[in-house]
Amino acid sequence: MLPATFDRVPRNTDPELNRQIRRRTLANLARYRGAGPAAIRRRLDELDHEWDIERAIEANAAGIALAGLALGIFAHRRFLLLPAAVAAFLLQHALQGWCPPVPVLRRLGFRTAREIFEERLVLKSMLG
């Protein structure tokens, strides 16, 4: 059975990495606990523009696929295997929530849309 969309990335992430991301989120919230409404609104705006892991994977895949396509056309046909591999990884991510870039992107601090939403929710509650 396929994992639920909302937790498929955290399920496929090292638990220690999930804890680190959670700690960073809690630290972000602690910084705004006594902040005024203007500071909280600025943070909410930052969160509106934060790339979630899905967006990062999509951009990464598109860039690699386009590079492979260009190299396949202008350098050597074997580079056309690169877009095929990217497509396979995207399908794997869509079905399982894991593909090779996920651990790297999670280590870089990319969060899921749900993790970003949870921070937004707490900040909005601070506004009242």
N, C-alpha and C positions, 0 to 999 in steps of 0.2 A: 504494500500500500504506500502511496506517496505521502510525504510529510505535509502537514498544514503549511500554508504560505507564511503565516506570521512568525513561525519559529524554526523554519527550515535552515536558515543560516546559523543562528545560535546553536542549534542541535549539531551542526557540522563544524563547530568552532571549538578549539581547545577550551575546556572549562576555565583555565587560568586566564586566558585571553578575554573570555566573557566577563570574568571578575574585574579585570583591569579596565575594561570599557565601562562597566557599571560604576567602578570607583571614580573614574574621570567624570562621568555624568553627575554623580553625587557631589563631587568637588565643584563642578560648575554651578550646581544648585546652591551649594553653601555660600559661594561668592555673591549670590544675588538675594540671599535670605533677608538682609537688612537694606538692600538697595531700594532706591525709589522707583516709581513707576516708569520714568524715562529710561533708566538703565535696563529694566526688565523688558521694556518694549524693544530696545536696541538688541538685546539678546534674542528675543523672539524673531526679529528681522534676520539676525545672523543664522538662526536655525532654519528659517524659510529658504535660505540660500545654501545651506550645508548639503553637500552631495551625500546621498546614502550609498550603501554598497552596491545596490542594483544599478544605479546610474554610473558608478565607477566601472563596474564590470562591462556594462554596455559600451561605454566610451572606449575602454581598453580593447574590447573585442572588435569594435568598428575600426579603430586605428590599426590594429594588427592585421585585420582582414584586408583593409585597403592597401596597406604596405605589401602584403603577400600578393595581392592582385597586381599591383604595379610592378613588383619584382618579377612576377610570373610573365607579364606581358613584355617587359623591357629587358630582363636579365636572362632568366631561364625558367622553363615551364615547371620545373620541380617546386618552385616557390608557390605554385597554386595549391600545394598541399597545406600551406599555412592557413588560408581561409577555410579549407575543409576542416582542419583541426579546431579552429576557433568555433565553427558552427557546431561541431560535436561537443565542445566544452560548454557552449551556451545551452544546448539541449540538456546536457547533464545537469547544469545548474538549475534550469527550469524545472526539471523533474525531481532532483534530489536536494537542491540547495547547496551543492558543493561543486566546485571546479577548481583547477589549480590556482587561479589568482585569489581565491577567497582567503586562505590563511595569510597571504602577503598583505592583502588589503585590510584585513582585520588587525594585523600587527601595526599597520600604518594608522589605525584609529578610525577607519570607516565603520559607521554604525548602520544598522538597519533602519528603515523608515519607522518602524515601531519604536525603536530605542530613542530616536529623535523626537517622535510624537510624545513619548512619556515625559521627556524633559520639558517639552512645550506645555504639556498638561499641568505639571507642577508649577511652572512659571506663571501660567494663566491663573492658577488658583491663588498665587501670591498677590496678583493684581486685584483679586476679589471678585 
